[in-house]
Each structure stands twice: as C-alpha cells, then as structure tokens.
C-alpha cells in the first residue's frame, strides 16, 4: 500500500531505499547514540549500516568515532567502487563482528 511514489520505489528490480529513508535512519541512529551516551548501553544494541561508493576519505574520519559505539556493522560497497574503502573499513571495524557486501547499485530511483 502507501502512496504511488512509495509503491513505485518498491517495484521489482528497483532499489527500495530512497534518500528520505536513509536520512530518517541516520536521524534515528543519532538519537540512539545520544541516548546511549547518557546511560550504560548493553551489548548488542547498535548496528552500523552503510551503503557506500568511493568514500575512503570520509570513512577514515567517521569510522574511528563509530567504532566504540557499535556492536555490529554491515557495509554495502558499490560494485563500481574504485578506492580503498574496504581496506579502511577493515582497519577501523575489523575488531568488531560485521561484514561487507558488494552491491549492484542502480541509483536512488527514477
């Protein structure tokens, strides 16, 4: 159900996660992190999930800040990625459980 735009974004063969959903997830994650900083957080409560392409520079800055806060990570790496993003991910998050997945990304919608 939902609006015509929502239904269209879920059509077979299309990427189903639009920019608004990604931004909403990022805001939710920030709220969870802020709440966790104020009280003792139990293990298994925070997952880092990203979809990236050629983000080595940004990952080098951001992942060291996320590593102490997360318990698990999943990073989708665009099949057309050309930098050393995966190496940087393993460097900063390799001590935590997680995985990288190669993603055939076809854009953010129509």
Secondary structure, 3 states (H helix, E strand, C coil): CCCHHHHHHCCCCCCCCCHHHHHHHHHHHHHHHHHHHHCCCCCCCCEEEEEECCCHHHHHHHHHHHHCCCCEEEEEEECCCCCCHHHHHHHHHCCCCEEEEEECCCCCCC
